[in-house]
Amino acid sequence: MSFSFEGVYEIVKKIPRGKVISYGQAAYMLDAPHCARQVGWAMRRAPEGLPCHRVIRADGSFAGGVDAELFRSLLAAEGVTFLPDGRVDMKKHRWNKR
């Protein structure tokens, strides 16, 4: 698979409830390991209804913006747990699909 916004969206559609991936992981899944930033751009332009809240930074933190608190609450509603510093517990919730 090569990098495209549509390719990113196809991956994001497959992330199960209660799981997350990083921007870099999404890029890697598209065989474009140096395109994490472009994955972020794709998320900002994502179609309505796509579970964008399941794509976060590799350290489990949220990329700022007005949606961070909304994304956190959506993940919590899916059963995602957080570390004491507020980051997603990536060891527990990272989707390991390759």
Beta strands, then each sheet from edge to edge (+ up, - down):
strand 1: 21-22
strand 2: 55-56
sheet 1: 1+ 2+
end
